[in-house]
Amino acid sequence: MKAEKTFWDRVVHAVLFEGIALCLCAPVMSYVLGKSLFDTGVLTIALATCAMLWNMLYNAMFERVEKKFGLKRTVPVRIGHAVGFEGGLVLVVVLLAAWWLSISYWDAFLLEMGLIAFFLPYTYVYNLVYDKVRERLVRRSQAGRVSEA
């Protein structure tokens, strides 16, 4: 039986996800782009913050559109949602990366494609490992409570 996730479980999940990604992405970006670790680290933090804020804003706007037009969450609507979200995020990332790193829009776009290529498998692996570790910790905690009783 899975234990329900608390607010703090979700905070730990998000902070670890972003922290590990920062530690992996910033040095690689620094090396590949020939930019300082400081610059790529700050950019990585800014991009993570933008992604979280965009997620909240986009979903709020999308839900308003859904309500206004009576949309149901069909496969085409979900695909449209995903494409719109990623398209908006790509635009923000390209503009921010080009400005912060003083690189061309094309180079910033290629950087974003590299980030997408990293984050797709990273998200899968991170969530798989996180869920397995959390499950073990919950089981251990529940076993400890049973033995105390």
C-alpha positions in Angstrom: 0.0 0.0 0.0 1.4 3.4 -1.0 1.5 6.1 1.6 -0.1 9.4 0.4 2.4 12.1 -0.3 2.3 15.1 2.0 3.1 18.7 1.1 6.6 18.2 2.5 7.1 15.0 0.5 6.4 17.1 -2.6 8.8 19.9 -1.5 11.6 17.4 -0.9 10.9 15.8 -4.3 11.0 19.2 -6.1 14.1 20.5 -4.3 16.1 17.3 -4.8 15.0 17.2 -8.5 16.1 20.7 -9.2 19.3 20.5 -7.0 20.5 17.4 -8.7 19.7 18.8 -12.1 21.6 22.0 -11.2 24.7 20.0 -10.1 24.6 18.0 -13.4 23.6 20.7 -15.9 25.7 23.8 -14.8 29.1 22.1 -15.1 28.3 20.5 -18.4 26.9 23.7 -19.8 29.9 25.6 -18.5 32.3 23.2 -20.3 30.3 22.9 -23.6 29.6 26.7 -23.9 33.0 27.8 -22.5 31.2 30.0 -20.0 31.9 30.3 -16.2 30.3 27.9 -13.8 28.8 30.9 -12.1 27.1 32.1 -15.2 25.7 28.7 -16.1 24.8 28.0 -12.5 22.8 31.2 -12.2 21.2 30.5 -15.6 20.2 27.0 -14.5 18.6 28.3 -11.3 16.8 31.0 -13.4 15.6 28.5 -15.9 14.3 26.2 -13.1 12.5 29.1 -11.5 11.0 30.2 -14.9 9.8 26.6 -15.6 8.0 26.4 -12.2 6.5 29.9 -12.6 5.5 29.2 -16.2 3.9 25.9 -15.1 1.7 27.7 -12.6 0.8 30.5 -15.0 0.2 28.4 -18.0 -1.9 25.9 -16.2 -4.0 28.7 -14.7 -4.6 30.2 -18.1 -5.2 26.9 -19.7 -7.9 26.0 -17.1 -9.6 29.3 -17.8 -9.7 28.6 -21.5 -10.9 25.0 -20.7 -13.8 26.4 -18.6 -14.7 29.2 -21.0 -15.0 26.9 -24.0 -16.2 23.8 -22.1 -13.2 21.7 -23.2 -12.9 18.2 -22.0 -9.4 16.7 -21.4 -9.4 14.5 -24.4 -6.2 13.3 -26.1 -6.1 16.2 -28.6 -6.7 18.7 -25.8 -3.9 17.2 -23.7 -1.5 17.2 -26.6 -2.4 20.8 -27.3 -1.8 21.6 -23.6 1.6 19.9 -23.7 2.7 21.5 -26.9 1.6 25.0 -25.7 3.4 24.5 -22.4 6.7 23.4 -24.0 6.5 26.0 -26.8 6.1 28.8 -24.2 8.9 27.4 -22.1 11.2 27.1 -25.1 10.6 30.7 -26.0 11.4 31.9 -22.4 14.5 29.7 -22.2 15.9 30.8 -25.6 15.4 34.5 -24.8 16.8 34.2 -21.3 19.8 32.0 -22.3 20.7 34.2 -25.3 20.6 37.4 -23.1 22.4 36.0 -20.0 25.1 34.1 -21.8 25.5 36.6 -24.7 25.0 33.9 -27.3 22.9 33.8 -30.5 19.3 32.8 -30.5 20.3 29.8 -32.5 22.9 28.7 -30.0 20.3 29.3 -27.2 17.8 27.2 -29.1 20.4 24.4 -29.4 21.1 24.7 -25.7 17.4 24.3 -25.0 17.2 21.2 -27.2 20.1 19.8 -25.3 18.3 20.5 -22.0 15.2 18.8 -23.3 17.3 15.8 -24.4 18.8 15.7 -20.8 15.5 16.3 -18.9 13.4 13.7 -20.6 15.5 10.7 -19.4 16.6 12.5 -16.2 12.9 13.0 -15.2 12.1 9.4 -15.8 15.1 8.0 -13.9 14.8 10.6 -11.1 11.2 9.7 -10.4 11.8 6.0 -10.6 14.6 6.2 -8.1 12.8 8.7 -5.9 9.7 6.5 -5.7 11.7 3.4 -4.9 13.7 5.0 -2.2 10.6 6.7 -0.7 8.7 3.4 -0.7 11.6 1.7 1.2 11.7 4.6 3.7 7.9 4.5 4.2 8.0 0.7 4.7 10.8 1.0 7.2 9.0 3.7 9.1 5.8 1.7 9.1 7.7 -1.4 10.3 9.2 0.7 13.1 5.8 1.9 14.2 4.4 -1.7 14.3 7.3 -3.0 16.4 6.9 -0.1 18.9 3.2 -0.9 19.4 
